[in-house]
Amino acid sequence: MDSNRNDLDALLKETRQFEASEKFKGNAIVRDRSIYDEASKNRLTFWESWAENLKWREKWHTILEWKPPYAKWFLGGKLNVSENCLDRHLEAGRSDKMALIWEGENGDSRSYTYRDLHAEVCKLANSLKSLGVKKGDRVVIYLPMIPEAAIAMLACARIGAPHSVVFGGFSPQSLVDRINDLKAVCLITADGGYRRGGVVPLKTNADKALDSCPTVKKVIVVARLGQPTEEFSADMEIGRDHWYHELIGEAEPHCTPEIMDAEDLLFVLYTSGTTGKPKGIVHTTGGYLTQVTATTKCVFDLQEDDVYWCTADVGWITGHSYIVYGPMSNGASVLMYEGAPDWPDKGRFWEICQKYKVSIFYTAPTAIRAFMKWGDDWVQKYDLSSLRLLGTVGEPINPEAWIWYHRVIGKERCPIVDTWWQTETGAIMITSLPAVTETRPGSAGEAFPGICTALLNDEGEAVSAGLLAITEPWPSMLRTIYGDDERYESTYWSKWEGIYFAGDGAKIDEDGFLSILGRVDDVLNTAGHRIGTMEVESALVDHPAVAEAAVVGKFDEVKGQAIAAFVTLKENWQADDGLVMELRDHVAKKIGAIARPDSIVLTADLPKTRSGKIMRRLLKDIAEGKALGDTTTLADPSVVQGLKEQYLSKES
Ligand code: PRX
């Protein structure tokens, strides 16, 4: 368990001091808790009442079928997610309401009312059909943060073609792995995207990937950059590649939504696990939509005139659930931004908040810590009076960052919701509810109504600090790992009978507030992104120079965790800085820039137990420059001392 960021005593002390202070206004009022009471009376009818808010073509006959660890929600129910996110609002008189407001990195902008978005989604849905994509076919989406990303997801949902969004920062190899695992028939990409003034050559990457993806027959290319430059080329392969604008230019703006079963596959999203191979997390239709709708409404206390901005990329689950499906199912006005927070300067996010009068702002602690580091002046230049609610997700938020967020961004009047959930959970699971409960620095709050969590030890006994477990199935839970039920069972359900193992450690205080302590498995959380240590290790040993590699997370002030690698070389390879750079680049090329190790130490040997297991805890201590623990189980204790010295001299 990660003790660095989570010295709980210090955290609680700071929390109490903060709550006792004058600054803590408005949050500490316990309001009407009837939503919790209703859910605890009957969790199934609670969820059913949320499902009833959606548009169903046929009503379910059974709320839940639970054959551990396989759940089916709203059995027999029929609906279409895109109809719920679009048509339902047109029918309710929201046609002219802004659905999607987009700001490009260069300051260009576009906006879509619900009427516009409906037409655009229908046109793309018809285009997909005209290319032969049909219900059940898998479509991979590899796009920058442009409106077409959301449009593509909704268009796939409309025709019943499950989508899988691959983050635009991922490498061609990562794209190959995902496409082939899914046997996808179609790829939607762009000529490129903008990032910090540079161009991300998405089509070039896609072309490299497609050489190894025989199942992909059609490629749709959004012209984001327009003009080919020397840096990239959007070579179009005749018969396979089609320009998005040409396709939709000829398409009809009406497309009858495919009627889907509540348990039909909506999307697969890949995430890192404890092995080298990412897991395809399977989400289905009715339960997923029910829970993202309920949580968006309650957690953000969503009102009709809100302008809602979640800064995540659509390539992550946060983008799926809280940029597209949750907010749009609620008919919200959603802001989407293409670029980075520090480009062209460090006030960019606040400039956007001012420009669009953002009222709900949802981001990751890594971003908050970076804003904090850049200084209050960048914030103070802008009028943030439209903000009324702040959110955080993706990693534990340290009290210092929470307090800064509350003071400098929220001007001490905006509640902060710290939301715990995972790609696997699909939707928010632990959070405060601003209209109902108090919010506290360092604590994610309570389980959302209708969600049952527990802290357990290895034996399954309840403890006040231990492993976070979910004891009852929930509507938006993953249904399996794509094509790998066995891995689904062993990863999440083998620790305790019929209980979900989240992979996080947590602690509960006397008021029932949960504090998340971080991952307890070999998964890193760097800048709010999950990276499996094994994934990075596999990428390293793929380089011809590498004999063995061990990767650990080390504390990082901004990113939460940084990636530290220890590598032993094969004979005849020269250890030098050039090789270190090459290895870092190699990992970035194999996985994507987010997985590039922050540091690599080349070493003659790795510390191992007598049974040959790499001692990661020790490596972590070494990486963090901490005192060495007990080395009596090491085959060769001198290795560690050598490593430590080498590491320290590199850092200085
Ligand atoms: O360790 C927890 C951390 O992020 C992990 C899930 O990562 P991912 O599937 O990429 O989804 C991130 C966005 C939902 C969790 O196992 N995590 C997520 N939210 C929080 C968090 N840790 C502490 N506090 C949170 N609010």
Residues whose N, C-alpha, C, O or C-beta is under 5 A from the ligand:
A	BS01	PRX	T318 T392 V393 G394 E395 P396 D418 T419 W420 W421 Q422 T423 E424 A444 A502 D504 I516 G518 R519 G528 R530
